[in-house]
């Protein structure tokens, strides 16, 4: 007889590791397939509207009303597509741990007014009754205004979308005292009397791409990324989100955020009822202002983007010189008389020399106007770290692409008036 003994402990461990790796790979593959399927559907839907309405407008080029209707629908679909892209990029940044929050001073009342300006057309189109109450002692705070506004708009737009026409929506913002006396806990409550959610869906509402099985909801456009993004943003601000909902009775979302106070004094607390009014001076004019005689250097390497910017900026009467990369912009500026350019719009990603290096090179020139000329980033790089990088390179502001006409006019008015 021959007896052979072999220790297979390590072999079993390797096999177990291989099984776990295979299961993880299969799960990742399913998640990737689910992601691609969801994105293919949600991106193609507004793209179909854009392409289809463009074709219809071309066929009815002599009918101004029909063309105007097509352009309105193209605009709506374009903004929807941009929203989808932004949500996907935000979620990708969050999952990779690369999403950074900025810290800048802001006034909470102004932030709420700006958010309601954006959501008001949706409320009016659905004929919703809207109630607003703000009771905050410290309104001068420090935080990422863009992300806080994103939380507000996501909650409000969901309430509008998932509440039948003529429904009721309320927004309440209050303040409670956190453990740290130098901070304020801002409590945001959005409540509606809409479709509501089943207990089963509430358990998975924070899963990426989760959509309710309710056929009334399935017909409403959405990626299923909004609520996961809101929860992650709230957590990054040392906060939380809670949900109370009942089918056909509505939903109540409560978000708590811990924010630093800008200065330890009593802010302009108040209670608002209805939609707050907006200072007319903060609203861009309907017609372009006249900046005739002002000279702008536009730096852009993409021909189509150049054409769009030329049209939008040129409508104000400003004289525009063009450069196709940062090196060319630097040479044009060096060759110009001192004080020749009143403003520079600078793309970031360009060949030969990128916009950040070009801005640094202009600021380093030994001439007085090189230090004072406003340089504004006009770029599709829109994350907080991109805006910080532009500031560190010596730029004075940031206009994201796609270009918002109102923001562009406000930028021109600020630096050319």
N, C-alpha and C positions, 0 to 999 in steps of 0.2 A: 504494500500500500504506500502511496505517496500522498502526503498531506501538504497542501500549499495554502498559506494565509496571505491575504493582500489587504492593505488598508485603503479603502475606497472613500474615506471621508472627504478628502480633497477633491476627488472626482465628482462626488455627489454635490459638493459645493459649487463646482464649476458648472455642472448641469443645471443646478438651480439658478445660478447667475444667468446662464444662457436663456433659460425659460423666462426669467423676469425681463431680460433685455428684449426678447422677442415680443413679449406682451406689451412692453412699453413702446416698442417700435410700431406694433399694430395699432395701438391706441393713438399714437402720434399721427399715423397715416390716416386713420379715420377722422381725427380732428382736422387734419389738413384738407381732406376731401370735403368735410362738412363746411369748412371755412371757404374753400374755393367755390362750392356750390352756392352758399349764401351770398358771397360777394358777386359772383357771376350774375345772379338774379337781380340783386339790389343795384348793381351798377348798370346793367343793361336796361333796366326799366326807365330811368331818366334819360339814358343815352338814346333809347328808342324815341322818346318824346322830342329830344333835341334834333335828331336826324329827321324824324318824320315832320315836325313842324317847320324845319328849314325847307324841306321839299315842298310842303304846301305853300309856304310863303313865296317860293320861287315861281310856283304855278299861278299865283294870284298877285303878281308883282304890281299890277295896275289897280288893285283894290286895297287902298290904304287901311281901311278898317279891318279887313281880313289879315293883312300883314301885321298890323299892330297887335291883333289878338294872338297871332302866332309868336310874335316877339315876346309878349307877356308870358306865354306858356313856356317858351324856351328859357326865359329868365328864371321862372319858378323851378323848372327841371334842372337848370344849371346849379342853382343854389342847393337843391337837394343832393345832387351828385357831389358837390363840394363838401357838404355836411357828412356824407358817407365816407369820403376819402379822409376827412379830418378825424372822424371817429376811429377808423381803422388804424391810422397813424398814431393816434393817442393811445389806443389799446396796446399797440405794438411797443410803444415807448414805456408804458406802464409795466407790461409783462417782462420787459428786458431790464427794468430798473433804471432806465435812462431819462425818464421824465423828471425835469427839474422845475421847482416852483420858484417864481420870482418873489421878492419882497420889496414892495413899493408903497408909499403912503397913498391913501385914498379916503374918500368920504363915502360912507355907506349909503346915505340918502341919494347922492349922485349916482352911485352904481345901480341902485334900484330903479331910479328914473330912466337910466339908459337901457336897462334890461326891459322895462315896460314899453319903452319906445319901440323896441324891436318886436315885442310880442303883441302889441296893440292891434296891428292889422289882422292877425289871426283871430283875436278875440272878437273884433268887429265883424269879420266875415262869417263867423259862426253864431253871432248874436248872443254871446254868452254874457250873463250877469257876472260882474267882477267886483270883488271886495278886497280892499287892501288895508292893512293895519301895520304900522311900524311904531314900535315903542322901545327905543334904544337910547340909553343914556350916553354911551361913548360912541360917537359916529366917526371920529377920526381914527382910522385903524391902519395897520400895515399888513399887506398880504399880496397874493397874486390875483389882481383884479380880473384878469382874463378868465382864470379858472373858477373864481367865485361866480362870475357872471355866467360861465358855462353851466355850472350847477343849477343856478336859478332858471336859465332858459330851458334846460333839459326838463326840469320838473314842470315848468309852466307849459311848455309845448306838448308834453305828454298829456297833461290835464286837458288842454284844448283839443287834442286829437282824439282822445278816448272819452270825451263827453259829448253826447248828442247835441245838436243845434239847440240854442236857447237854454242851455244848462247853466249851472252856477259853479263858479270857481273862486277860491279865496287864497290870498297870500298873506301870511302873518309873519312878521320878523320881530323877535324880542331878544332880550339880553339877560343872561344869568351869570353869576359870579363863579369862575373856575377857582381852582386851588391857588394858582399864581395870581397875585393881585395886580400885576402889570398887564394882564391879558383880559379879554372879554370872550365869553362863550356866546356866540351868535346862534340863535335858534330860528331856523327857517321852516315854516310849515305851509305846505301847499295841499289844499283839500278840494275835492270836486264831488259832484253827484253823478258821475259817469257810469261806464260799464262795470267798473270794479274788477276784481280778480278772484279766481278760485283759490282755495287753500293750497292746492297742488302747484299752481303756477307761482304763488308767492314763495314757495320753497326754492324755485330755480330762477327767479327773476334776475338774480345777479350773475347767472351763468352767461358766458359770451354767446351771442346769437340766439338766446332763448326767446321764443315767441309763444304767445298764448294760443291755445287750441280753439278759442272762441272765434267763430267765423266772422263776427262783426269786427274783431281786431285784426284778423288775418288780411283783411282787404285794405288796411291802413299801412302805408309805406313806413318801413323802419328796419334797422339792422339788428336790433337786439343787443346793441353795444352801449346804448346810452346809460342805462342803470349801472352796469358794471363800472363804467368810467366814473359816474357820480360817486359810487361807494369808494372807489380807490382814491379819488381826489379828496373826499372827506377824510379818509384815513390818513392821507399825507398831511392834512391840516390838523392832525390830532383830534379828529372828530368822528362822527358816526352817522348812520342813516337807519331809520326805523319805518316800517310800513304797517298800516292798518287798512284793510280792504274787505269788501263784501260784494259778491256778485250783484249787479243791478242796483247797488246802493252807493257806489262810489269808492274813492280811495283817499287816504291821508298819508302824506310823506313828511317825515320830520328829519331834518338834517341839522346837526350841531357841529359848529366849527369853532376852534380855539384860535383867536387872532390877537396879535399884540396891539396894544393901544399906541397911537402915535404920540399923544401927550396926555398926561394925567390931569385932565380937566373935564368939566361937564360939557358934553357935546350938545348939538342942537336936537334934543330929543323931541319927538312929536308923534302924533297919531294922525295918519292920513286916512281918508275915506274916499274910495273911488280911485281914479287914475290921477296921479299927481301931474301938475302942469310942468312944462319944461321951459326954461329960459330961452327965449327966441334967439338970443345971441349965441347959444350953443348949437343951434341947428343950421346946417349948411344951407345957403340960399338956393332957391330953385334954379336960378339962372347963373351961369358962370360969371365970376367977377372979371374985371378988365385989368390985366397985368401987362398991357402994352408997354414996351420999352424995357421990360425986365428980361434978362437973358438966363436961360437954363441950359446946363450941360446934361444931356441924357445919355447914360452909359448902359447899353443893352446889346447882348450878342445874338439874341433871337429875333429874326426879321419880323415875325408876326407880332411878338410882344412889343417890338419897336414901333410898329405901325399903330397898335392900340394906344400906346403911351403918347405918341405924337398927336393923335387925334384928340385925346382927352386933355392933354396939357395945352395943345395948340388952340383949343377952343376958348382959352382964357386970354388970348392975344399975346402971350409970352413968346419971345424969340427962342428957338431951340437949336442948339448944336448937338450933333450926335457923335458917339464913339462906340466902337464895337467890342472893346475890351478895356481892361484897366490900364494897360500900358498906353493905349491910344488916348485914353482920357487924361492920363498924366501928362503926356506930350502936348495935348491941346491946352491944358491948363497952364503949363509952363510957357507956352508960346503966346498966350493971351496977355493983354495989358493988365496991370494990377487993378482989381475991382471990376473986371470985365464980366464975370459970372456972379449972378445973385443967388444961385441955387444949383446944386448937383444932385441928380437922382442916379443912384449907383446900384446896379445889379451885383449879386454876390458871386455866383458861380459862373465864371467866364474863362475862356482860354487865354493863354499868354500871361495875363496877370489877373487874379481874382479881385473882387471889389474890396475886400478887407485890406489886402496889400496896397491897392491903389489909394485907398483913403489914408492909410498910414504914410504913404509916399507923398501925397499932397500936403498933409499936415506937417511933414518934415521939411518942406521947401522954405528957403530963406526969403520969404516975402510976407508982408503983413496980411494980405487977403487969404493966404493959405491956411492961416490959423482961424480965421473968422468966417469963411464961406460955409454956409450950411450944407452938409452932405447927408442925404436921406437914403437909407437902404430901400430899394424897391425889389423885393425878392420873394421867391416861393419858399425860402427857408424861414419858417414862422414859429419855431419852438422857442421857449424861453432862453435856452442857451445860445440860439442863433441871434436873438435880439441883444443879449449881453455881449456876444462877440462883436456885433456891429458897434455897440457903444464903446467897447474897449479899443476898437480900431479908430476911434475918433469921429464916428458918425453921430448925427444929432437926432435921428428919428428912424422910424421903420414903417414902410407901407407894404403890406403883404399882397402877394398875388394869389388869386385874381384880384385886380385892382378894384377897390370900392370907390365909386365916384365921389360920394360924400366925404370920405376920409381924405381922398386926394385933394379936393377943394379946400378942406380944412387945413391941410398941410401947406398948400400954396398960400392960403390967406395968412397963415401964421408967419411964414418966412419971407413972403414977398410984399406984404402990406407995409 
